[in-house]
Amino acid sequence: MDYLKIGQAGELKGRDRKIYRAFEMLPGILSWTTLIGLTVLSYFQPVFVAFFIIAFDVYWLLLVLFLGIHLLVSYYRMKNGLSADWRSLCENLPVRAIRIKDGSGQTVEKEMIWTDILHLVIFPFSFEDYEVISQSLKAITACGYPLNKIILVLGAEERAGADGLERAERARKEFGPLFRNFLVTVHPDGREGEIKGKGPNQAWAAKEAKARIIDPEGIDQDKILVSVFDIDTVIYKDYFYCLTHRFLTAEEPHRSSYQPIPVYHNNLWQAPFFARVAASSNTFWQMMQQIRQEKLATYSSHAMTWRTLNDIGFWSTSMVSEDSRIFWHSFCYYNGDYRVVPLHYPVSMDVCMDETMFESARNLYKQQRRWGWGVENVPYLLFNALKNWEKIPKGKFLSRIFVQVYGFHSWATNALIIGVIGWLPMLLGGDRFNATVLSTNLPVVTRTLMMIAMSGLILSAIISTLLLPPRPKNYGAVRNAVMVLQWLILPISIIIFGAIPGLDAQTRLMFGKYLGFWVTPKRR
């Protein structure tokens, strides 16, 4: 059994299955124990809960200030990244002798310059409109990077039928002659052990590229960088130059993934206000994570080396959160000797949007729940750490596991503690609590601390405004005001489209109700 390929407890047997199942239950148990425990204590020990709420509010305030500093630093680094002349930086790089370790730990040394690097770009898609596919491909053709250094793979799904294949062939006719290679692959439907999702499609596409291009042409695998993009990903002009430069200057380039910042600008002006707030909040979180590299994992569209992909056997075919699992798979495969290099450079994607406000809200909830399903990486890390306890650097693994457990627990509970449980001592504590001075001061103290914490909301509104793409001509200046005022719903948004779907995902995992991959509809 290759434990690094495990997707869920059901793939194991005997004692291993029980252990993995217990690990799957852990995040949900922790979150529900916190929420139910504080609710029960609000009745029996309201004074204790009141003091806890005040302490938690202070912690939240300090966290907001701490993350606000990280957001500002990341914003300026991204602005610098956008203004840098990455082409000149690549052209002025000297030849670098790169030490490359294979999976067995043996080391070879190869000299490289930027023109040695080939970029393999994989776009898996299913039912998206041709307009979405075309815009993503046009951005690559217009980026200014030598297209003879780019191999493009467009991965269609068999279940999309003749229409899906027709869109892929149309793209090949329009864009194929521009690239070094342009390969259309069709991922078969209903393969045993695979979910219906992006991971199996892009794994199939990569294997087809290996069999039909890389191996037959004898391309050096150590000189291939793989960018795997969601089909709505529109790159900025210097993405490939920036990625190439980061690769050639990284400390351990072949033991690294490379993460751009996702900004949701493709349809930002058209999307509903609540979807814009949720999308921008996610952008800000990813920006802050780029400053805290020890906490950074791959997310959505990212890049990594072909050597790593080949070593680990490509993406898992039974995982919903394949974009982060590929990092944790690599991290465990190399016994902790793997990292994410932040690019501090953006790629643009779609805000969740549909034809009506209700459909947009429903789809946004499902999207956030799917992102929350990344909690499936917690049992994966715990189980593989246990299986390889004698080989792994224990401090590094335990630190990473703690960050994951803490992060998903905070996702599901923090907003509910502040917005809901904070009022329970006064509602459930009865006369014995409401007669105390503390009951009078609790809402005052909480309100004061939260008003100070609102500085984070103001900062979010300012940076969101600074990042706005040009306003379409069919929208007036009033729309700019809406873009600022929409941030007033953030306290509600982080509960409805943050904590609740996060808790939903953990609860499903806790009860073994495994979530399938849900493709977010693309509307513009």
Backbone torsions as a table, in degrees:
resi	resn	phi	psi	omega
1	MET	NA	125.9	174.6
2	ASP	-88.3	98.7	-175.5
3	TYR	-65.0	-21.0	-179.9
4	LEU	-74.7	-9.3	178.6
5	LYS	-101.4	3.9	-175.5
6	ILE	-67.1	134.5	176.9
7	GLY	-106.0	-33.4	-178.9
8	GLN	-160.2	167.9	-174.6
9	ALA	-60.3	-32.0	-177.3
10	GLY	-62.6	-15.0	178.9
11	GLU	-84.6	-5.1	-178.7
12	LEU	-109.4	173.1	179.8
13	LYS	-134.0	158.2	172.1
14	GLY	60.6	-136.9	-176.2
15	ARG	-62.2	-39.3	179.4
16	ASP	-58.9	-42.0	-179.9
17	ARG	-62.7	-42.0	179.9
18	LYS	-64.9	-41.4	179.7
19	ILE	-64.4	-46.8	-178.9
20	TYR	-63.4	-39.3	179.8
21	ARG	-63.8	-38.8	177.5
22	ALA	-63.4	-40.7	177.9
23	PHE	-65.3	-35.1	177.4
24	GLU	-65.2	-33.1	-178.4
25	MET	-77.6	-23.1	-171.1
26	LEU	-56.4	-52.0	-177.0
27	PRO	-58.8	-43.6	179.6
28	GLY	-65.0	-40.3	178.8
29	ILE	-61.9	-44.3	179.5
30	LEU	-61.5	-44.7	-177.8
31	SER	-67.6	-46.2	-178.5
32	TRP	-69.9	-34.8	176.4
33	THR	-62.0	-40.8	177.9
34	THR	-62.8	-49.6	-175.6
35	LEU	-69.6	-46.1	-179.3
36	ILE	-70.0	-40.2	179.8
37	GLY	-60.1	-45.3	178.8
38	LEU	-67.0	-33.6	177.4
39	THR	-65.8	-47.0	179.6
40	VAL	-64.4	-42.9	179.8
41	LEU	-66.3	-25.2	177.5
42	SER	-63.5	-24.2	176.8
43	TYR	-88.5	-47.1	-174.2
44	PHE	-86.8	-32.8	-178.2
45	GLN	-134.2	62.9	-175.5
46	PRO	-62.8	-31.1	179.7
47	VAL	-65.7	-44.5	178.6
48	PHE	-59.6	-46.0	-178.6
49	VAL	-65.0	-38.7	179.2
50	ALA	-60.6	-45.6	177.5
51	PHE	-65.0	-38.0	177.9
52	PHE	-62.1	-43.2	-179.6
53	ILE	-62.7	-42.0	178.3
54	ILE	-63.1	-45.4	178.5
55	ALA	-62.7	-39.4	-179.6
56	PHE	-67.2	-37.9	177.1
57	ASP	-63.5	-39.2	176.6
58	VAL	-63.7	-45.2	177.1
59	TYR	-58.3	-44.0	-179.6
60	TRP	-62.3	-41.4	179.0
61	LEU	-61.7	-46.9	179.8
62	LEU	-64.0	-37.5	178.8
63	LEU	-65.2	-42.1	178.1
64	VAL	-60.0	-44.5	179.5
65	LEU	-65.2	-42.4	179.5
66	PHE	-61.8	-48.3	-179.2
67	LEU	-70.1	-30.3	176.9
68	GLY	-62.2	-39.9	176.7
69	ILE	-63.2	-43.5	178.2
70	HIS	-62.6	-38.0	179.6
71	LEU	-65.0	-42.6	178.5
72	LEU	-63.1	-44.7	179.9
73	VAL	-62.2	-43.9	-179.1
74	SER	-65.5	-38.1	178.8
75	TYR	-60.0	-45.8	-178.8
76	TYR	-69.6	-33.8	176.3
77	ARG	-67.4	-38.1	178.2
78	MET	-68.1	-39.7	177.3
79	LYS	-62.5	-41.2	176.8
80	ASN	-64.4	-38.3	177.9
81	GLY	-63.7	-38.3	179.6
82	LEU	-71.4	-28.1	-177.7
83	SER	-92.2	-10.5	-178.2
84	ALA	-70.9	149.6	175.5
85	ASP	-92.0	84.4	-173.2
86	TRP	-67.8	-29.3	178.3
87	ARG	-64.4	-46.8	178.7
88	SER	-64.1	-38.3	178.6
89	LEU	-61.6	-39.2	177.3
90	CYS	-68.2	-44.6	-177.1
91	GLU	-64.9	-27.2	-178.0
92	ASN	-92.7	1.0	177.6
93	LEU	-71.3	134.5	174.6
94	PRO	-74.2	166.5	173.7
95	VAL	-61.3	132.2	-178.2
96	ARG	-115.9	132.4	173.2
97	ALA	-88.2	110.0	-175.3
98	ILE	-101.8	126.9	176.6
99	ARG	-86.5	125.2	-173.7
100	ILE	-119.9	123.6	177.0
101	LYS	-101.0	130.9	176.5
102	ASP	-87.9	-177.1	-175.3
103	GLY	-61.8	-25.4	179.9
104	SER	-86.8	-3.7	178.7
105	GLY	94.8	-5.1	177.1
106	GLN	-71.9	147.6	-173.3
107	THR	-119.1	135.3	170.9
108	VAL	-124.7	162.8	-179.5
109	GLU	-125.6	131.4	179.9
110	LYS	-132.3	139.9	175.4
111	GLU	-87.7	137.2	-177.6
112	MET	-142.4	146.8	165.4
113	ILE	-126.8	172.6	-169.6
114	TRP	-63.6	-30.3	-179.0
115	THR	-74.2	-9.2	176.1
116	ASP	-77.9	-18.8	-170.4
117	ILE	-83.6	130.0	172.0
118	LEU	-104.4	140.7	178.2
119	HIS	-108.4	120.2	173.1
120	LEU	-99.2	118.0	-176.7
121	VAL	-111.3	122.4	-178.7
122	ILE	-112.1	123.9	175.5
123	PHE	-116.2	94.5	172.3
124	PRO	-77.5	141.1	177.3
125	PHE	-148.9	165.9	178.7
126	SER	-132.1	-81.7	-173.7
127	PHE	-110.8	11.9	-176.4
128	GLU	-66.6	150.1	178.8
129	ASP	-66.6	157.8	179.9
130	TYR	-64.0	-31.0	179.2
131	GLU	-58.3	-40.0	179.5
132	VAL	-66.2	-46.5	179.1
133	ILE	-61.4	-46.7	-175.4
134	SER	-62.5	-43.2	-177.8
135	GLN	-63.6	-38.4	178.9
136	SER	-66.3	-41.3	-179.6
137	LEU	-71.7	-36.7	178.4
138	LYS	-62.3	-37.6	179.5
139	ALA	-61.8	-36.8	178.9
140	ILE	-70.9	-42.5	-179.0
141	THR	-65.7	-24.9	-177.2
142	ALA	-97.8	6.6	-171.5
143	CYS	-79.4	-14.3	178.8
144	GLY	88.8	-7.8	176.6
145	TYR	-78.2	145.1	-179.5
146	PRO	-57.7	114.3	-175.8
147	LEU	-70.4	-16.7	175.7
148	ASN	-75.7	0.0	174.9
149	LYS	-107.3	12.2	-177.0
150	ILE	-124.1	125.2	171.5
151	ILE	-103.3	119.9	-176.6
152	LEU	-108.8	129.5	178.7
153	VAL	-120.2	120.2	179.0
154	LEU	-104.9	111.0	-172.9
155	GLY	-99.5	104.3	177.7
156	ALA	-86.2	159.4	175.1
157	GLU	-103.5	134.1	177.5
158	GLU	-59.5	-34.8	-177.8
159	ARG	-67.6	-14.7	175.7
160	ALA	-75.4	-8.7	173.5
161	GLY	74.1	-164.0	-177.3
162	ALA	-62.5	-33.0	-179.5
163	ASP	-63.9	-40.8	179.0
164	GLY	-64.6	-43.6	179.0
165	LEU	-66.2	-35.5	178.3
166	GLU	-63.9	-40.1	178.3
167	ARG	-65.2	-39.4	179.5
168	ALA	-65.8	-42.9	179.9
169	GLU	-67.6	-35.9	176.5
170	ARG	-62.1	-42.1	177.8
171	ALA	-64.6	-40.0	179.5
172	ARG	-63.7	-40.2	179.3
173	LYS	-66.7	-38.3	-176.6
174	GLU	-78.3	-39.7	-171.6
175	PHE	-113.2	-19.3	-173.5
176	GLY	-52.5	-47.0	-177.4
177	PRO	-63.3	-13.5	-175.3
178	LEU	-82.5	-21.9	-172.2
179	PHE	-103.3	164.8	175.1
180	ARG	-57.3	-49.2	173.4
181	ASN	-140.5	147.4	174.3
182	PHE	-135.0	110.4	-174.0
183	LEU	-114.6	129.1	172.5
184	VAL	-102.3	125.5	177.0
185	THR	-117.7	153.0	178.5
186	VAL	-124.5	110.8	-178.5
187	HIS	-76.9	120.2	-178.8
188	PRO	-63.2	144.8	-179.6
189	ASP	-88.1	148.9	171.3
190	GLY	75.4	24.5	178.4
191	ARG	-71.6	139.1	-177.1
192	GLU	-61.9	135.5	177.4
193	GLY	82.2	4.7	-178.8
194	GLU	-111.6	141.8	168.7
195	ILE	-86.1	165.0	173.9
196	LYS	-86.7	93.8	-174.8
197	GLY	-162.0	-175.8	-174.4
198	LYS	-71.9	-36.7	-176.3
199	GLY	-57.3	-52.8	178.8
200	PRO	-60.4	-36.4	-179.9
201	ASN	-64.2	-49.2	-176.5
202	GLN	-72.8	-28.5	173.8
203	ALA	-65.5	-43.1	177.0
204	TRP	-61.8	-44.2	-179.1
205	ALA	-61.8	-42.3	-179.7
206	ALA	-66.1	-41.6	179.2
207	LYS	-65.4	-37.1	176.6
208	GLU	-65.6	-40.5	177.4
209	ALA	-63.4	-38.5	177.6
210	LYS	-63.0	-46.4	-174.9
211	ALA	-74.7	-29.8	-171.5
212	ARG	-105.4	-17.0	-177.5
213	ILE	-129.2	-59.3	-168.9
214	ILE	-65.5	-52.7	-179.0
215	ASP	-68.8	-47.4	179.8
216	PRO	-60.3	-33.2	-178.4
217	GLU	-91.4	-1.9	178.4
218	GLY	62.6	35.8	-179.3
219	ILE	-71.7	135.0	179.4
220	ASP	-66.8	114.9	-175.8
221	GLN	-65.3	-21.6	-179.6
222	ASP	-77.2	-6.4	-179.2
223	LYS	-114.3	22.0	178.7
224	ILE	-115.1	126.8	170.9
225	LEU	-107.5	133.3	-177.2
226	VAL	-108.0	120.2	171.5
227	SER	-105.1	117.1	176.8
228	VAL	-105.7	119.2	-171.7
229	PHE	-116.6	142.0	161.9
230	ASP	-61.4	151.5	-171.9
231	ILE	-66.0	-19.4	179.1
232	ASP	-91.1	5.2	-177.1
233	THR	-73.4	121.5	177.2
234	VAL	-112.9	115.2	-176.0
235	ILE	-78.0	154.3	170.0
236	TYR	-83.6	163.4	-166.8
237	LYS	-52.0	-44.1	-171.8
238	ASP	-102.2	20.9	-176.1
239	TYR	-54.2	-51.0	-174.8
240	PHE	-69.9	-34.9	174.7
241	TYR	-64.7	-44.2	179.8
242	CYS	-62.3	-46.8	-179.8
243	LEU	-61.2	-44.3	-179.9
244	THR	-61.8	-43.3	179.7
245	HIS	-64.1	-44.2	179.6
246	ARG	-62.4	-39.1	179.5
247	PHE	-63.7	-47.1	-175.2
248	LEU	-75.2	-12.4	178.8
249	THR	-112.2	-0.4	179.5
250	ALA	-70.4	151.7	-178.5
251	GLU	-66.9	-43.5	177.7
252	GLU	-128.6	76.5	-169.8
253	PRO	-61.5	-32.5	-178.6
254	HIS	-91.1	0.2	172.5
255	ARG	-115.5	37.0	-176.4
256	SER	-141.4	146.4	163.1
257	SER	-102.5	163.3	-173.5
258	TYR	-129.3	120.6	-169.9
259	GLN	-115.9	115.1	170.5
260	PRO	-79.8	174.3	177.8
261	ILE	-95.8	122.8	177.6
262	PRO	-78.8	120.2	171.3
263	VAL	-115.2	139.7	-171.7
264	TYR	-103.0	75.1	-171.9
265	HIS	-107.4	-11.2	-173.7
266	ASN	-57.0	-42.3	-178.3
267	ASN	-133.1	31.2	-173.0
268	LEU	-59.8	-43.4	-177.0
269	TRP	-69.5	-26.6	-176.6
270	GLN	-88.3	-23.6	-171.8
271	ALA	-72.6	156.7	176.3
272	PRO	-63.1	153.1	-173.6
273	PHE	-59.7	-40.5	-177.5
274	PHE	-68.6	-32.7	177.4
275	ALA	-70.9	-35.5	177.3
276	ARG	-64.4	-41.9	-179.5
277	VAL	-64.0	-44.1	179.8
278	ALA	-64.1	-42.2	-179.4
279	ALA	-66.4	-44.5	179.6
280	SER	-65.9	-36.4	177.1
281	SER	-61.2	-40.2	178.0
282	ASN	-66.2	-39.8	175.7
283	THR	-58.4	-45.5	-178.6
284	PHE	-63.6	-39.3	179.0
285	TRP	-63.0	-44.0	178.9
286	GLN	-65.7	-35.3	176.4
287	MET	-63.1	-44.5	-179.3
288	MET	-66.5	-35.3	178.8
289	GLN	-65.9	-27.7	179.4
290	GLN	-66.6	-23.9	176.8
291	ILE	-79.7	-32.0	-177.8
292	ARG	-101.2	75.4	-171.9
293	GLN	-60.1	-29.9	-179.5
294	GLU	-68.1	-14.8	178.7
295	LYS	-105.9	-2.3	-171.1
296	LEU	-83.0	132.1	171.3
297	ALA	-127.2	163.9	-179.5
298	THR	-68.2	149.3	-177.5
299	TYR	-145.8	130.3	174.1
300	SER	50.1	-125.4	-178.3
301	SER	-74.3	127.2	-178.8
302	HIS	-158.4	-178.2	-178.5
303	ALA	-135.4	155.7	175.7
304	MET	-158.4	174.5	-176.6
305	THR	-86.2	151.1	175.9
306	TRP	-64.0	-35.2	179.5
307	ARG	-57.1	-46.3	180.0
308	THR	-62.1	-47.7	179.7
309	LEU	-57.0	-44.0	-178.9
310	ASN	-67.4	-39.8	179.4
311	ASP	-60.6	-46.2	-172.8
312	ILE	-88.1	-6.8	178.7
313	GLY	85.8	27.2	174.4
314	PHE	69.8	-170.8	-172.4
315	TRP	-71.5	151.5	174.1
316	SER	-66.8	145.2	-179.2
317	THR	-103.8	5.5	-178.5
318	SER	-123.5	16.4	-175.3
319	MET	-112.1	141.0	172.7
320	VAL	-78.4	-44.8	-175.5
321	SER	-93.2	58.9	-175.0
322	GLU	-66.6	-26.2	-176.6
323	ASP	-69.8	-32.9	174.7
324	SER	-91.6	-32.0	-179.2
325	ARG	-61.4	-34.1	-179.2
326	ILE	-61.2	-33.8	176.0
327	PHE	-69.4	-47.4	-177.6
328	TRP	-67.3	-33.4	174.5
329	HIS	-60.5	-47.4	179.7
330	SER	-66.0	-41.0	179.8
331	PHE	-59.0	-44.1	179.7
332	CYS	-74.3	-37.9	-179.0
333	TYR	-60.9	-42.0	-179.2
334	TYR	-93.1	16.8	177.6
335	ASN	52.9	46.6	175.3
336	GLY	88.5	-8.1	-179.3
337	ASP	-87.7	62.1	179.8
338	TYR	-155.8	147.0	-172.8
339	ARG	-150.7	171.8	173.6
340	VAL	-113.4	126.4	175.4
341	VAL	-94.2	118.4	178.4
342	PRO	-72.8	135.2	178.7
343	LEU	-85.0	-23.4	-173.2
344	HIS	52.9	37.6	-177.2
345	TYR	-143.7	137.3	-171.1
346	PRO	-92.0	159.0	161.0
347	VAL	-127.7	149.5	-175.2
348	SER	-103.0	140.3	-178.3
349	MET	-136.4	-179.6	-176.0
350	ASP	-90.3	139.1	165.0
351	VAL	-73.6	143.4	177.4
352	CYS	-63.3	119.4	-175.7
353	MET	-150.9	142.3	175.4
354	ASP	-136.3	-170.3	-171.0
355	GLU	-71.9	-29.6	179.2
356	THR	-124.6	163.0	178.8
357	MET	-62.7	-40.7	-179.0
358	PHE	-64.0	-45.5	179.8
359	GLU	-64.7	-36.5	177.6
360	SER	-64.0	-43.4	179.9
361	ALA	-65.3	-42.2	179.3
362	ARG	-63.6	-44.6	179.7
363	ASN	-66.1	-36.6	178.7
364	LEU	-64.2	-41.1	177.8
365	TYR	-61.0	-45.4	-179.9
366	LYS	-64.1	-37.7	178.1
367	GLN	-64.2	-45.5	-179.6
368	GLN	-65.9	-35.7	177.5
369	ARG	-66.7	-39.0	177.3
370	ARG	-64.2	-41.1	175.9
371	TRP	-63.6	-39.4	177.8
372	GLY	-64.8	-20.8	178.6
373	TRP	-69.5	-8.2	171.9
374	GLY	-57.7	-11.2	175.2
375	VAL	-61.2	-17.2	176.5
376	GLU	-63.3	-14.4	176.1
377	ASN	-75.3	-19.3	179.1
378	VAL	-64.9	-54.5	177.6
379	PRO	-62.8	-32.3	178.2
380	TYR	-61.1	-47.2	-179.8
381	LEU	-67.2	-43.6	179.6
382	LEU	-61.5	-44.7	-176.7
383	PHE	-66.9	-45.0	-178.6
384	ASN	-72.1	-30.0	173.6
385	ALA	-65.4	-40.8	178.8
386	LEU	-64.2	-41.9	-177.4
387	LYS	-69.2	-28.2	-175.8
388	ASN	-117.9	32.0	-171.5
389	TRP	-57.5	-34.2	-176.9
390	GLU	-77.0	-20.7	-174.2
391	LYS	-97.9	-27.4	-169.0
392	ILE	-84.3	153.6	168.9
393	PRO	-73.9	104.8	-167.1
394	LYS	-62.6	-39.9	-179.7
395	GLY	-62.0	-44.4	-179.3
396	LYS	-65.3	-43.4	180.0
397	PHE	-65.6	-46.9	-178.1
398	LEU	-63.6	-37.4	177.6
399	SER	-63.0	-45.3	179.3
400	ARG	-64.3	-41.1	179.0
401	ILE	-64.3	-43.0	179.1
402	PHE	-60.6	-43.5	179.6
403	VAL	-59.5	-42.0	179.9
404	GLN	-67.0	-46.4	-179.8
405	VAL	-63.0	-47.1	179.2
406	TYR	-61.0	-43.7	-177.2
407	GLY	-62.9	-46.0	-178.9
408	PHE	-73.2	-32.4	175.3
409	HIS	-65.1	-43.9	178.2
410	SER	-63.3	-41.8	178.9
411	TRP	-54.4	-43.9	-173.3
412	ALA	-85.4	-19.6	-170.0
413	THR	-119.5	-34.4	-169.4
414	ASN	-56.5	-49.8	-177.3
415	ALA	-64.5	-35.9	179.6
416	LEU	-71.1	-35.2	177.2
417	ILE	-63.3	-44.4	-178.0
418	ILE	-73.4	-46.5	-171.5
419	GLY	-84.6	-23.3	-174.6
420	VAL	-122.2	-58.1	-173.0
421	ILE	-66.6	-26.0	179.1
422	GLY	-58.8	-21.7	-179.7
423	TRP	-95.3	-10.7	-171.9
424	LEU	-67.2	-36.2	177.3
425	PRO	-56.3	-36.9	179.5
426	MET	-75.5	-30.4	-178.7
427	LEU	-84.2	-34.3	-175.4
428	LEU	-107.8	-15.3	-173.7
429	GLY	-70.9	-18.7	177.4
430	GLY	71.7	-169.8	-176.2
431	ASP	-62.9	-32.5	-177.0
432	ARG	-64.5	-24.6	177.0
433	PHE	-97.9	-42.7	-175.9
434	ASN	-67.2	-16.5	177.1
435	ALA	-83.6	-7.2	-177.7
436	THR	-87.0	159.1	176.3
437	VAL	-65.5	-33.0	-179.0
438	LEU	-59.9	-38.3	-179.6
439	SER	-63.6	-31.6	178.2
440	THR	-75.6	-37.3	-175.8
441	ASN	-82.5	-24.5	-176.0
442	LEU	-55.7	-52.5	179.7
443	PRO	-65.6	-30.8	179.7
444	VAL	-68.7	-47.5	-179.8
445	VAL	-63.3	-45.2	-179.4
446	THR	-61.4	-45.9	-178.9
447	ARG	-62.2	-41.6	-179.5
448	THR	-63.9	-46.6	-179.6
449	LEU	-64.3	-39.7	-179.3
450	MET	-70.4	-32.3	176.6
451	MET	-65.2	-39.5	176.9
452	ILE	-66.2	-40.2	179.6
453	ALA	-65.5	-19.6	177.9
454	MET	-62.5	-13.6	175.2
455	SER	-58.8	-31.6	175.9
456	GLY	-65.2	-36.8	177.0
457	LEU	-65.6	-42.5	179.1
458	ILE	-62.8	-42.9	178.3
459	LEU	-61.1	-41.3	179.0
460	SER	-61.6	-43.1	179.8
461	ALA	-63.2	-39.7	-178.3
462	ILE	-67.1	-50.2	-177.8
463	ILE	-66.9	-37.8	176.3
464	SER	-59.1	-40.7	178.7
465	THR	-66.7	-40.1	179.8
466	LEU	-66.5	-27.9	-178.0
467	LEU	-88.1	-7.3	-174.5
468	LEU	-57.1	135.5	171.0
469	PRO	-72.2	167.4	-179.8
470	PRO	-55.2	139.9	-179.0
471	ARG	-72.8	129.0	176.3
472	PRO	-58.4	150.3	-175.0
473	LYS	-64.2	-24.5	-177.8
474	ASN	-81.7	3.6	175.4
475	TYR	-115.1	138.9	179.9
476	GLY	-88.7	-177.9	-177.6
477	ALA	-65.4	-22.4	179.2
478	VAL	-59.5	-31.2	-179.0
479	ARG	-63.3	-32.6	177.3
480	ASN	-64.0	-39.6	178.3
481	ALA	-64.8	-39.2	177.7
482	VAL	-61.9	-37.5	-179.5
483	MET	-62.3	-25.7	177.0
484	VAL	-87.8	-47.2	-176.2
485	LEU	-66.8	-23.2	-178.6
486	GLN	-60.3	-22.7	-177.9
487	TRP	-70.7	-9.8	176.4
488	LEU	-66.8	-21.7	-179.7
489	ILE	-87.0	1.4	-175.7
490	LEU	-55.1	-44.5	-179.6
491	PRO	-58.5	-34.5	178.0
492	ILE	-77.8	-38.8	-177.2
493	SER	-61.8	-40.4	-175.9
494	ILE	-72.1	-14.0	172.9
495	ILE	-87.5	-53.1	-174.1
496	ILE	-70.7	-42.3	-176.7
497	PHE	-110.7	20.3	177.9
498	GLY	-134.2	-77.2	-174.2
499	ALA	-64.1	-46.1	-174.7
500	ILE	-65.5	-50.0	176.3
501	PRO	-64.9	-31.4	175.5
502	GLY	-64.2	-43.9	177.8
503	LEU	-67.6	-36.2	176.1
504	ASP	-57.7	-48.4	-178.9
505	ALA	-62.1	-44.2	-178.6
506	GLN	-66.8	-35.7	179.1
507	THR	-67.5	-42.4	177.3
508	ARG	-61.5	-42.8	178.8
509	LEU	-65.8	-37.5	-179.8
510	MET	-61.3	-38.6	-179.0
511	PHE	-94.7	5.3	178.4
512	GLY	73.9	20.7	176.9
513	LYS	-92.3	78.7	-169.0
514	TYR	-65.4	137.8	-176.4
515	LEU	-88.9	128.0	173.9
516	GLY	-79.5	170.0	-179.9
517	PHE	-77.2	126.5	178.7
518	TRP	-111.2	122.0	-178.7
519	VAL	-84.5	120.5	178.8
520	THR	-68.5	122.5	178.1
521	PRO	-61.0	142.3	179.5
522	LYS	-104.9	118.0	178.4
523	ARG	-129.8	137.4	178.2
524	ARG	-135.7	NA	NA
